């Protein structure tokens, strides 16, 4: 069963087309990555799913029910974490979850028990300070707990790791992976390594259009699995390499990645490096990455 079905959605603000014929499905209990650059239309899509904006065309189903603008009974199936969650700063984490449970009509025994479970899940059980003293990562964790309070069928997270340090990102990703055992997770991001780490499937959104979607296995079958990476000693030598062998994308000052397709053969590049006597740190075959695929499909 598909928990979320987005069918040929288009959305404009005035003469600006934000989404154009967007379509993808999220299977039940999947952890689904919604990938795109800033400004691609990810947040607009999230607001359409929540019934907060009207679509110009197309339809959205959540748990088999149609989403309607301004009339959103489908939101009873959804937990939502915005990119910058806000809280009452004078409350503790437990107090905030109890408050949310009370205003949504949950039984007091139920929301207190559920709050304990979720605070343990997100690692805030021992945190007794008020929210005003929380770090950005702690607020994101509390936001996930709040979004899961009513046991939603679909958890939507908008850029949950974008402003976090590596430790904070890992913590949030671990929490989302654990949440995927209980519910369906849709999270938007422009950090491709996060998607590779925890997602079963994903969709690429670029300039309001879906350019690619599916699982990593499907992509490997359709695009080929392997390319190669090369790292040189000097930055000026990498500039020479890119002029001699275009078709890759640069990951650092001296690091280049080539996929399949129009990319050169690894043997040809290695022969040229030997001929030119260029200092080499490493050259190795590599599996297809989302970063390589994304650069390919957006034409960069």
Beta strands, then each sheet from edge to edge (+ up, - down):
strand 1: 2-13
strand 2: 16-27
strand 3: 31-35
strand 4: 57-62
strand 5: 65-66
strand 6: 78-81
strand 7: 154-158
strand 8: 184-189
strand 9: 201-206
strand 10: 209-214
strand 11: 226-232
strand 12: 249-250
strand 13: 255-258
strand 14: 280-287
sheet 1: 2+ 1- 4+ 5-
sheet 2: 6+ 7+ 8+ 3+ 9+ 10-
sheet 3: 12+ 13- 11+ 14-
end
